[in-house]
């Protein structure tokens, strides 16, 4: 397995890595023209979630399959 993936998966499993949506994104969201967004290294999906709720077509990717799984779970419910 990829050592970076395993390291990040471990951080997410142990709850060590927490994220919040970007304050900069939130502050400027109303100034952006809605469209499509690709959130690379999206972690738990906080920024992708902000964009999706604002009407953007959003795709998120991350090296950590643990983070992606948790992000999917957050959007499902």
Residue pairs with C-beta under 8 A, 6 or more apart in sequence:
2 63
4 63
5 63
5 64
5 65
8 17
8 62
8 63
8 64
8 66
8 67
9 64
9 65
9 66
9 67
11 17
11 64
12 44
12 64
12 66
12 67
12 70
13 66
17 43
17 67
18 44
19 43
19 44
19 46
20 46
21 46
21 47
21 49
21 50
22 46
22 47
22 50
25 47
25 50
25 51
26 50
29 50
29 51
29 54
34 54
34 55
34 56
35 56
35 57
36 56
36 57
36 58
36 59
37 48
37 51
37 56
37 57
37 58
37 59
38 58
38 59
38 60
38 61
39 45
39 47
39 48
39 51
39 58
39 59
39 60
39 61
40 61
41 61
41 62
41 63
42 48
42 60
42 61
42 62
42 67
42 68
42 71
43 62
43 64
43 67
43 71
44 67
44 70
44 71
44 74
45 60
45 67
45 68
45 70
45 71
45 74
45 75
48 58
48 59
48 60
48 71
49 71
49 74
49 75
51 58
52 58
52 75
60 68
60 71
61 68
62 68
62 71
